[in-house]
Structures are given as C-alpha cells and as structure tokens.
C-alpha cells in the first residue's frame, strides 16, 4: 500500500511527518492523510518523494518488490562507498 510505503520510507530517513511536509512544501496534515489512506499524493509529490528517498515511484506505489538505491545526485566518492558497502554485505552473506 502506498500509505505504508510512504511511512516506511519516511521513518527510514528519520523524518517526522512535519519534516517530510516541510521538504515537500505541503502541510503535515497532508502527509498524515497519505499515511492514513485518506488521500493520495499527486504524481508530482510521488516523483519528489522518490527523489528525496532515493528510490523509485514504483517502490512508493508498491509496484516494485525489490528495494533499490538511487545513485542519482551522488558524487563518485559517495557512489564508491555505496558499492563497497553492498559488496561487503554480500560477502558477509556468503560466509
């Protein structure tokens, strides 16, 4: 469900509803309504949340069953750190 995914992504980033609302330029009540399934975000807000959460709109909409990390906006050093971390995690699974 979209509501659960927004809440999960928001909490994973350590954001309150109010903090997410400020970043998106909406009211806290709007974010609360999305998470309570009282309303749904517009396509523009879905795209903005995907950018903010470094994921895809498919993830937010529940169309993707795999978590993804967007490297867009990261510099080469940050990307290398992500690759190294993923490689380390995978190596730990195989031991």
N, CA, C and O atoms as CSV, one atom per row, in Angstrom:
chain,resi,resn,atom,element,x,y,z
A,1,UNK,N,N,0.831,-1.183,0.000
A,1,UNK,CA,C,0.000,0.000,0.000
A,1,UNK,C,C,0.882,1.256,0.000
A,1,UNK,O,O,1.935,1.295,0.636
A,2,UNK,N,N,0.437,2.245,-0.706
A,2,UNK,CA,C,1.180,3.497,-0.802
A,2,UNK,C,C,1.393,4.093,0.586
A,2,UNK,O,O,2.484,4.567,0.903
A,3,UNK,N,N,0.357,4.068,1.404
A,3,UNK,CA,C,0.439,4.673,2.734
A,3,UNK,C,C,1.540,4.037,3.568
A,3,UNK,O,O,2.314,4.739,4.220
A,4,UNK,N,N,1.613,2.710,3.551
A,4,UNK,CA,C,2.641,2.005,4.316
A,4,UNK,C,C,4.036,2.303,3.777
A,4,UNK,O,O,4.989,2.439,4.544
A,5,UNK,N,N,4.149,2.402,2.465
A,5,UNK,CA,C,5.458,2.656,1.853
A,5,UNK,C,C,5.955,4.062,2.166
A,5,UNK,O,O,7.140,4.255,2.435
A,6,UNK,N,N,5.064,5.037,2.132
A,6,UNK,CA,C,5.473,6.404,2.479
A,6,UNK,C,C,5.948,6.445,3.922
A,6,UNK,O,O,6.988,7.032,4.223
A,7,UNK,N,N,5.191,5.827,4.808
A,7,UNK,CA,C,5.569,5.820,6.229
A,7,UNK,C,C,6.905,5.101,6.432
A,7,UNK,O,O,7.764,5.594,7.163
A,8,UNK,N,N,7.090,3.948,5.797
A,8,UNK,CA,C,8.327,3.186,5.926
A,8,UNK,C,C,9.525,4.007,5.448
A,8,UNK,O,O,10.545,4.091,6.132
A,9,UNK,N,N,9.390,4.603,4.279
A,9,UNK,CA,C,10.493,5.388,3.726
A,9,UNK,C,C,10.782,6.621,4.577
A,9,UNK,O,O,11.942,6.964,4.806
A,10,UNK,N,N,9.732,7.280,5.041
A,10,UNK,CA,C,9.890,8.465,5.889
A,10,UNK,C,C,10.619,8.096,7.180
A,10,UNK,O,O,11.566,8.771,7.585
A,11,UNK,N,N,10.168,7.020,7.819
A,11,UNK,CA,C,10.791,6.606,9.080
A,11,UNK,C,C,12.223,6.127,8.873
A,11,UNK,O,O,13.083,6.370,9.721
A,12,UNK,N,N,12.494,5.444,7.749
A,12,UNK,CA,C,13.859,5.001,7.452
A,12,UNK,C,C,14.824,6.172,7.324
A,12,UNK,O,O,16.012,6.038,7.615
A,13,UNK,N,N,14.312,7.323,6.889
A,13,UNK,CA,C,15.146,8.523,6.778
A,13,UNK,C,C,15.180,9.312,8.089
A,13,UNK,O,O,15.886,10.314,8.201
A,14,UNK,N,N,14.412,8.849,9.074
A,14,UNK,CA,C,14.391,9.539,10.359
A,14,UNK,C,C,13.619,10.848,10.325
A,14,UNK,O,O,13.904,11.763,11.098
A,15,UNK,N,N,12.644,10.938,9.431
A,15,UNK,CA,C,11.868,12.169,9.303
A,15,UNK,C,C,10.520,12.038,10.004
A,15,UNK,O,O,9.883,10.986,9.954
A,16,UNK,N,N,10.098,13.099,10.646
A,16,UNK,CA,C,8.739,13.171,11.177
A,16,UNK,C,C,7.806,13.534,10.026
A,16,UNK,O,O,8.256,13.913,8.944
A,17,UNK,N,N,6.517,13.415,10.268
A,17,UNK,CA,C,5.562,13.843,9.244
A,17,UNK,C,C,5.751,15.326,8.941
A,17,UNK,O,O,5.692,15.744,7.785
A,18,UNK,N,N,5.977,16.112,9.984
A,18,UNK,CA,C,6.159,17.553,9.803
A,18,UNK,C,C,7.412,17.859,8.977
A,18,UNK,O,O,7.400,18.746,8.124
A,19,UNK,N,N,8.492,17.116,9.240
A,19,UNK,CA,C,9.738,17.348,8.496
A,19,UNK,C,C,9.565,16.987,7.025
A,19,UNK,O,O,10.025,17.720,6.150
A,20,UNK,N,N,8.902,15.862,6.745
A,20,UNK,CA,C,8.644,15.497,5.355
A,20,UNK,C,C,7.763,16.546,4.683
A,20,UNK,O,O,8.002,16.930,3.538
A,21,UNK,N,N,6.759,16.999,5.396
A,21,UNK,CA,C,5.857,18.022,4.851
A,21,UNK,C,C,6.637,19.284,4.469
A,21,UNK,O,O,6.408,19.853,3.402
A,22,UNK,N,N,7.556,19.723,5.335
A,22,UNK,CA,C,8.365,20.914,5.037
A,22,UNK,C,C,9.202,20.711,3.781
A,22,UNK,O,O,9.301,21.606,2.942
A,23,UNK,N,N,9.804,19.531,3.654
A,23,UNK,CA,C,10.646,19.259,2.485
A,23,UNK,C,C,9.830,19.256,1.188
A,23,UNK,O,O,10.334,19.621,0.126
A,24,UNK,N,N,8.553,18.834,1.292
A,24,UNK,CA,C,7.707,18.757,0.105
A,24,UNK,C,C,6.891,20.021,-0.135
A,24,UNK,O,O,6.309,20.200,-1.204
A,25,UNK,N,N,6.851,20.895,0.867
A,25,UNK,CA,C,6.061,22.116,0.733
A,25,UNK,C,C,4.569,21.875,0.883
A,25,UNK,O,O,3.755,22.563,0.267
A,26,UNK,N,N,4.212,20.892,1.707
A,26,UNK,CA,C,2.809,20.600,1.996
A,26,UNK,C,C,2.600,20.685,3.505
A,26,UNK,O,O,3.550,20.905,4.255
A,27,UNK,N,N,1.375,20.512,3.941
A,27,UNK,CA,C,1.101,20.532,5.379
A,27,UNK,C,C,1.353,19.153,5.985
A,27,UNK,O,O,1.333,18.136,5.292
A,28,UNK,N,N,1.587,19.147,7.286
A,28,UNK,CA,C,1.738,17.883,7.990
A,28,UNK,C,C,0.463,17.062,7.858
A,28,UNK,O,O,0.513,15.835,7.775
A,29,UNK,N,N,-0.680,17.742,7.840
A,29,UNK,CA,C,-1.961,17.056,7.690
A,29,UNK,C,C,-2.035,16.308,6.354
A,29,UNK,O,O,-2.653,15.247,6.278
A,30,UNK,N,N,-1.418,16.843,5.314
A,30,UNK,CA,C,-1.397,16.155,4.024
A,30,UNK,C,C,-0.620,14.846,4.116
A,30,UNK,O,O,-1.076,13.805,3.643
A,31,UNK,N,N,0.560,14.912,4.731
A,31,UNK,CA,C,1.370,13.703,4.894
A,31,UNK,C,C,0.616,12.691,5.757
A,31,UNK,O,O,0.603,11.498,5.452
A,32,UNK,N,N,-0.002,13.162,6.819
A,32,UNK,CA,C,-0.778,12.277,7.680
A,32,UNK,C,C,-1.918,11.624,6.894
A,32,UNK,O,O,-2.174,10.431,7.053
A,33,UNK,N,N,-2.596,12.391,6.057
A,33,UNK,CA,C,-3.700,11.858,5.255
A,33,UNK,C,C,-3.203,10.788,4.281
A,33,UNK,O,O,-3.890,9.793,4.052
A,34,UNK,N,N,-2.009,10.989,3.706
A,34,UNK,CA,C,-1.445,9.977,2.811
A,34,UNK,C,C,-1.183,8.683,3.570
A,34,UNK,O,O,-1.478,7.592,3.083
A,35,UNK,N,N,-0.618,8.822,4.787
A,35,UNK,CA,C,-0.261,7.648,5.578
A,35,UNK,C,C,-1.480,6.963,6.198
A,35,UNK,O,O,-1.413,5.787,6.556
A,36,UNK,N,N,-2.572,7.679,6.324
A,36,UNK,CA,C,-3.801,7.109,6.877
A,36,UNK,C,C,-4.763,6.647,5.776
A,36,UNK,O,O,-5.884,6.228,6.062
A,37,UNK,N,N,-4.319,6.725,4.516
A,37,UNK,CA,C,-5.111,6.351,3.343
A,37,UNK,C,C,-6.379,7.192,3.186
A,37,UNK,O,O,-7.380,6.723,2.647
A,38,UNK,N,N,-6.326,8.429,3.659
A,38,UNK,CA,C,-7.452,9.335,3.490
A,38,UNK,C,C,-7.378,10.066,2.155
A,38,UNK,O,O,-8.390,10.517,1.618
A,39,UNK,N,N,-6.172,10.174,1.637
A,39,UNK,CA,C,-5.943,10.768,0.320
A,39,UNK,C,C,-4.644,10.199,-0.223
A,39,UNK,O,O,-3.923,9.489,0.478
A,40,UNK,N,N,-4.352,10.517,-1.473
A,40,UNK,CA,C,-3.126,10.049,-2.114
A,40,UNK,C,C,-2.345,11.236,-2.644
A,40,UNK,O,O,-2.932,12.229,-3.074
A,41,UNK,N,N,-1.026,11.138,-2.617
A,41,UNK,CA,C,-0.219,12.231,-3.163
A,41,UNK,C,C,-0.380,12.315,-4.672
A,41,UNK,O,O,-0.651,11.315,-5.338
A,42,UNK,N,N,-0.212,13.509,-5.198
A,42,UNK,CA,C,-0.251,13.694,-6.647
A,42,UNK,C,C,0.997,13.075,-7.267
A,42,UNK,O,O,1.952,12.737,-6.567
A,43,UNK,N,N,0.974,12.933,-8.576
A,43,UNK,CA,C,2.130,12.397,-9.290
A,43,UNK,C,C,3.380,13.237,-9.028
A,43,UNK,O,O,4.477,12.697,-8.892
A,44,UNK,N,N,3.213,14.537,-8.960
A,44,UNK,CA,C,4.360,15.419,-8.711
A,44,UNK,C,C,4.977,15.146,-7.343
A,44,UNK,O,O,6.200,15.136,-7.206
A,45,UNK,N,N,4.147,14.925,-6.338
A,45,UNK,CA,C,4.670,14.633,-4.999
A,45,UNK,C,C,5.280,13.237,-4.940
A,45,UNK,O,O,6.248,13.023,-4.210
A,46,UNK,N,N,4.733,12.281,-5.693
A,46,UNK,CA,C,5.346,10.956,-5.756
A,46,UNK,C,C,6.755,11.043,-6.326
A,46,UNK,O,O,7.681,10.416,-5.811
A,47,UNK,N,N,6.912,11.821,-7.391
A,47,UNK,CA,C,8.233,11.993,-8.003
A,47,UNK,C,C,9.182,12.672,-7.023
A,47,UNK,O,O,10.334,12.259,-6.887
A,48,UNK,N,N,8.710,13.707,-6.342
A,48,UNK,CA,C,9.553,14.415,-5.378
A,48,UNK,C,C,9.952,13.510,-4.222
A,48,UNK,O,O,11.098,13.552,-3.774
A,49,UNK,N,N,9.024,12.691,-3.733
A,49,UNK,CA,C,9.356,11.750,-2.653
A,49,UNK,C,C,10.354,10.704,-3.136
A,49,UNK,O,O,11.255,10.323,-2.388
A,50,UNK,N,N,10.210,10.237,-4.362
A,50,UNK,CA,C,11.166,9.264,-4.900
A,50,UNK,C,C,12.572,9.855,-4.910
A,50,UNK,O,O,13.538,9.175,-4.563
A,51,UNK,N,N,12.685,11.106,-5.303
A,51,UNK,CA,C,13.995,11.780,-5.287
A,51,UNK,C,C,14.513,11.917,-3.853
A,51,UNK,O,O,15.671,11.613,-3.569
A,52,UNK,N,N,13.658,12.367,-2.979
A,52,UNK,CA,C,14.044,12.586,-1.586
A,52,UNK,C,C,14.476,11.291,-0.909
A,52,UNK,O,O,15.467,11.266,-0.179
A,53,UNK,N,N,13.727,10.209,-1.155
A,53,UNK,CA,C,14.006,8.926,-0.510
A,53,UNK,C,C,15.010,8.074,-1.276
A,53,UNK,O,O,15.333,6.964,-0.853
A,54,UNK,N,N,15.507,8.586,-2.402
A,54,UNK,CA,C,16.472,7.850,-3.240
A,54,UNK,C,C,15.903,6.484,-3.631
A,54,UNK,O,O,16.559,5.456,-3.469
A,55,UNK,N,N,14.693,6.493,-4.139
A,55,UNK,CA,C,14.044,5.270,-4.589
A,55,UNK,C,C,13.272,5.578,-5.861
A,55,UNK,O,O,13.488,6.615,-6.487
A,56,UNK,N,N,12.385,4.693,-6.240
A,56,UNK,CA,C,11.591,4.892,-7.448
A,56,UNK,C,C,10.127,5.122,-7.081
A,56,UNK,O,O,9.680,4.784,-5.986
A,57,UNK,N,N,9.406,5.698,-8.014
A,57,UNK,CA,C,7.964,5.841,-7.794
A,57,UNK,C,C,7.312,4.464,-7.720
A,57,UNK,O,O,6.320,4.291,-7.011
A,58,UNK,N,N,7.849,3.492,-8.436
A,58,UNK,CA,C,7.318,2.129,-8.359
A,58,UNK,C,C,7.419,1.586,-6.936
A,58,UNK,O,O,6.505,0.913,-6.459
A,59,UNK,N,N,8.517,1.875,-6.264
A,59,UNK,CA,C,8.677,1.433,-4.875
A,59,UNK,C,C,7.605,2.067,-3.996
A,59,UNK,O,O,6.974,1.377,-3.195
A,60,UNK,N,N,7.398,3.355,-4.136
A,60,UNK,CA,C,6.393,4.051,-3.332
A,60,UNK,C,C,4.997,3.513,-3.632
A,60,UNK,O,O,4.183,3.349,-2.723
A,61,UNK,N,N,4.724,3.243,-4.897
A,61,UNK,CA,C,3.411,2.745,-5.302
A,61,UNK,C,C,3.209,1.262,-4.998
A,61,UNK,O,O,2.098,0.744,-5.118
A,62,UNK,N,N,4.278,0.587,-4.605
A,62,UNK,CA,C,4.174,-0.834,-4.298
A,62,UNK,C,C,4.225,-1.724,-5.524
A,62,UNK,O,O,3.801,-2.878,-5.468
A,63,UNK,N,N,4.737,-1.205,-6.633
A,63,UNK,CA,C,4.822,-1.979,-7.861
A,63,UNK,C,C,6.130,-2.751,-7.968
A,63,UNK,O,O,6.245,-3.691,-8.753
A,64,UNK,N,N,7.106,-2.349,-7.177
A,64,UNK,CA,C,8.415,-2.984,-7.188
A,64,UNK,C,C,8.551,-3.820,-5.925
A,64,UNK,O,O,8.208,-3.373,-4.831
A,65,UNK,N,N,9.054,-5.034,-6.088
A,65,UNK,CA,C,9.215,-5.909,-4.939
A,65,UNK,C,C,10.654,-5.935,-4.438
A,65,UNK,O,O,10.978,-6.663,-3.499
A,66,UNK,N,N,11.499,-5.154,-5.056
A,66,UNK,CA,C,12.890,-5.079,-4.643
A,66,UNK,C,C,13.208,-3.669,-4.207
A,66,UNK,O,O,12.782,-2.698,-4.833
A,67,UNK,N,N,13.960,-3.566,-3.126
A,67,UNK,CA,C,14.406,-2.243,-2.713
A,67,UNK,C,C,15.537,-1.817,-3.622
A,67,UNK,O,O,16.350,-2.638,-4.048
A,68,UNK,N,N,15.586,-0.537,-3.917
A,68,UNK,CA,C,16.602,-0.004,-4.803
A,68,UNK,C,C,17.237,1.214,-4.172
A,68,UNK,O,O,16.634,1.899,-3.346
A,69,UNK,N,N,18.445,1.464,-4.572
A,69,UNK,CA,C,19.152,2.654,-4.138
A,69,UNK,C,C,19.440,3.480,-5.379
A,69,UNK,O,O,20.058,2.995,-6.326
A,70,UNK,N,N,18.997,4.715,-5.372
A,70,UNK,CA,C,19.286,5.598,-6.490
A,70,UNK,C,C,20.609,6.305,-6.224
A,70,UNK,O,O,20.806,6.893,-5.160
A,71,UNK,N,N,21.502,6.243,-7.186
A,71,UNK,CA,C,22.798,6.901,-7.061
A,71,UNK,C,C,22.788,8.293,-7.669
A,71,UNK,O,O,23.785,9.013,-7.630
A,72,UNK,N,N,21.640,8.658,-8.231
A,72,UNK,CA,C,21.498,9.975,-8.842
A,72,UNK,C,C,21.791,11.050,-7.800
A,72,UNK,O,O,21.294,10.977,-6.677
A,73,UNK,N,N,22.573,12.021,-8.157
A,73,UNK,CA,C,22.879,13.115,-7.258
A,73,UNK,C,C,24.078,12.852,-6.355
A,73,UNK,O,O,24.505,13.743,-5.621
A,74,UNK,N,N,24.624,11.644,-6.401
A,74,UNK,CA,C,25.797,11.326,-5.579
A,74,UNK,C,C,27.061,11.579,-6.390
A,74,UNK,O,O,27.087,11.382,-7.605
A,75,UNK,N,N,28.103,12.018,-5.698
A,75,UNK,CA,C,29.379,12.176,-6.391
A,75,UNK,C,C,30.076,10.816,-6.471
A,75,UNK,O,O,29.588,9.838,-5.906
A,76,UNK,N,N,31.197,10.751,-7.159
A,76,UNK,CA,C,31.891,9.477,-7.373
A,76,UNK,C,C,32.313,8.821,-6.065
A,76,UNK,O,O,32.229,7.601,-5.926
A,77,UNK,N,N,32.762,9.615,-5.116
A,77,UNK,CA,C,33.199,9.057,-3.829
A,77,UNK,C,C,32.009,8.441,-3.079
A,77,UNK,O,O,32.134,7.363,-2.497
A,78,UNK,N,N,30.883,9.110,-3.093
A,78,UNK,CA,C,29.691,8.580,-2.427
A,78,UNK,C,C,29.219,7.294,-3.107
A,78,UNK,O,O,28.831,6.339,-2.434
A,79,UNK,N,N,29.254,7.272,-4.430
A,79,UNK,CA,C,28.869,6.059,-5.158
A,79,UNK,C,C,29.793,4.903,-4.804
A,79,UNK,O,O,29.337,3.780,-4.586
A,80,UNK,N,N,31.086,5.178,-4.748
A,80,UNK,CA,C,32.057,4.135,-4.405
A,80,UNK,C,C,31.774,3.575,-3.014
A,80,UNK,O,O,31.878,2.368,-2.798
A,81,UNK,N,N,31.417,4.446,-2.069
A,81,UNK,CA,C,31.074,3.983,-0.726
A,81,UNK,C,C,29.857,3.063,-0.743
A,81,UNK,O,O,29.833,2.054,-0.039
A,82,UNK,N,N,28.857,3.401,-1.535
A,82,UNK,CA,C,27.660,2.558,-1.646
A,82,UNK,C,C,28.036,1.208,-2.242
A,82,UNK,O,O,27.632,0.169,-1.720
A,83,UNK,N,N,28.804,1.212,-3.328
A,83,UNK,CA,C,29.221,-0.044,-3.954
A,83,UNK,C,C,30.019,-0.900,-2.969
A,83,UNK,O,O,29.800,-2.107,-2.870
A,84,UNK,N,N,30.937,-0.272,-2.248
A,84,UNK,CA,C,31.754,-1.006,-1.280
A,84,UNK,C,C,30.894,-1.601,-0.165
A,84,UNK,O,O,31.122,-2.731,0.266
A,85,UNK,N,N,29.914,-0.840,0.296
A,85,UNK,CA,C,29.030,-1.333,1.352
A,85,UNK,C,C,28.204,-2.521,0.863
A,85,UNK,O,O,28.070,-3.514,1.578
A,86,UNK,N,N,27.653,-2.430,-0.334
A,86,UNK,CA,C,26.874,-3.535,-0.896
A,86,UNK,C,C,27.764,-4.764,-1.068
A,86,UNK,O,O,27.356,-5.879,-0.744
A,87,UNK,N,N,28.966,-4.560,-1.574
A,87,UNK,CA,C,29.898,-5.670,-1.743
A,87,UNK,C,C,30.225,-6.319,-0.401
A,87,UNK,O,O,30.274,-7.545,-0.302
A,88,UNK,N,N,30.445,-5.514,0.620
A,88,UNK,CA,C,30.744,-6.031,1.959
A,88,UNK,C,C,29.559,-6.844,2.498
A,88,UNK,O,O,29.751,-7.940,3.023
A,89,UNK,N,N,28.350,-6.318,2.372
A,89,UNK,CA,C,27.158,-7.016,2.861
A,89,UNK,C,C,26.997,-8.353,2.149
A,89,UNK,O,O,26.713,-9.370,2.782
A,90,UNK,N,N,27.178,-8.349,0.833
A,90,UNK,CA,C,27.068,-9.597,0.072
A,90,UNK,C,C,28.136,-10.611,0.492
A,90,UNK,O,O,27.863,-11.810,0.548
A,91,UNK,N,N,29.334,-10.143,0.784
A,91,UNK,CA,C,30.393,-11.059,1.194
A,91,UNK,C,C,30.084,-11.661,2.562
A,91,UNK,O,O,30.457,-12.804,2.824
A,92,UNK,N,N,29.423,-10.931,3.423
A,92,UNK,CA,C,29.066,-11.439,4.749
A,92,UNK,C,C,27.956,-12.495,4.673
A,92,UNK,O,O,27.896,-13.401,5.505
A,93,UNK,N,N,27.087,-12.373,3.676
A,93,UNK,CA,C,26.019,-13.345,3.486
A,93,UNK,C,C,26.576,-14.694,3.028
A,93,UNK,O,O,25.990,-15.744,3.292
A,94,UNK,N,N,27.700,-14.648,2.348
A,94,UNK,CA,C,28.286,-15.881,1.790
A,94,UNK,C,C,29.244,-16.559,2.752
A,94,UNK,O,O,29.847,-17.572,2.398
A,95,UNK,N,N,29.402,-16.031,3.956
A,95,UNK,CA,C,30.341,-16.678,4.909
A,95,UNK,C,C,29.594,-17.405,5.984
A,95,UNK,O,O,30.209,-18.004,6.866
